[in-house]
Amino acid sequence: MKKTIITVTGKDTVGIIAKVCTYLAENNVNIEDVSQTILQEFFHMMMITDTAGSGKTTAEMADDLKKIGSEIGVQITCQREDIFDMMHRI
């Protein structure tokens, strides 16, 4: 299992979840857990995914998701779980 953390933030618009999930499905990425919230007009989503079935590296997926984010007006980040954990260690 190869876990990756994906976060999406920005102004809420129609289709954010659809665009991100379509990309993940097309790249054989399994969503294991997801949390999303909308505060006033701001959208935030965090996903824990299993990317073991994908033929892409985390860096390639991060670049692809960043481009998708730019197209739909949100910021999307993609990090390996171990790096995410180290960054958020107290």
C-alpha positions in Angstrom: 0.0 0.0 0.0 1.3 3.4 -0.9 -0.6 6.2 0.8 -0.9 9.8 -0.5 -2.6 12.8 1.1 -4.5 15.1 -1.3 -5.8 18.5 -0.1 -8.1 20.8 -2.1 -8.9 24.4 -1.0 -10.5 27.4 -2.6 -13.8 29.0 -3.5 -16.6 26.5 -3.8 -17.8 25.9 -7.4 -19.7 23.2 -9.1 -17.6 20.1 -10.1 -14.6 20.3 -7.8 -15.1 16.8 -6.4 -16.1 15.4 -9.8 -12.9 16.7 -11.5 -10.6 15.4 -8.7 -12.3 12.0 -8.4 -12.4 11.5 -12.1 -8.7 12.0 -12.3 -8.1 9.6 -9.4 -10.3 6.9 -11.0 -8.6 7.3 -14.4 -5.3 6.7 -12.7 -6.4 3.7 -10.6 -6.1 5.6 -7.3 -8.3 4.3 -4.5 -9.8 6.9 -2.1 -9.6 5.4 1.4 -10.9 8.3 3.5 -12.3 11.7 2.7 -13.3 14.8 4.7 -14.8 17.9 3.2 -16.3 21.0 4.4 -17.7 24.3 3.1 -17.4 27.4 5.3 -19.4 30.2 3.7 -18.2 30.1 0.1 -14.8 28.3 0.8 -14.3 24.7 0.1 -11.8 22.3 1.8 -11.3 18.6 1.2 -8.7 16.2 2.4 -8.3 12.7 1.1 -6.2 9.7 2.1 -5.6 7.6 -1.0 -3.8 4.4 -2.0 -1.8 5.1 -5.1 -0.1 1.6 -5.3 -2.2 0.8 -8.4 -1.3 3.9 -10.3 1.5 4.0 -12.9 2.4 7.5 -11.9 4.8 8.8 -9.3 3.6 11.1 -6.5 5.4 14.0 -8.2 3.6 13.3 -11.5 0.2 13.2 -9.8 1.0 16.3 -7.9 1.8 18.2 -11.1 -1.4 16.9 -12.8 -3.6 17.8 -9.8 -2.0 21.2 -9.6 -2.9 21.8 -13.3 -6.5 20.6 -12.6 -6.7 23.0 -9.7 -5.6 25.9 -11.8 -8.3 25.1 -14.4 -11.1 25.1 -11.8 -9.8 27.8 -9.5 -8.6 25.8 -6.4 -5.3 24.8 -4.9 -4.6 21.1 -4.9 -1.6 19.5 -3.2 -0.5 15.9 -3.2 2.1 14.5 -0.8 3.3 11.1 0.2 1.9 10.1 3.6 5.4 9.9 5.2 6.3 13.4 4.2 2.9 14.8 5.3 3.4 13.1 8.7 6.9 14.6 9.1 5.6 18.1 8.2 2.8 17.9 10.8 4.8 16.4 13.7 4.9 18.4 16.9 
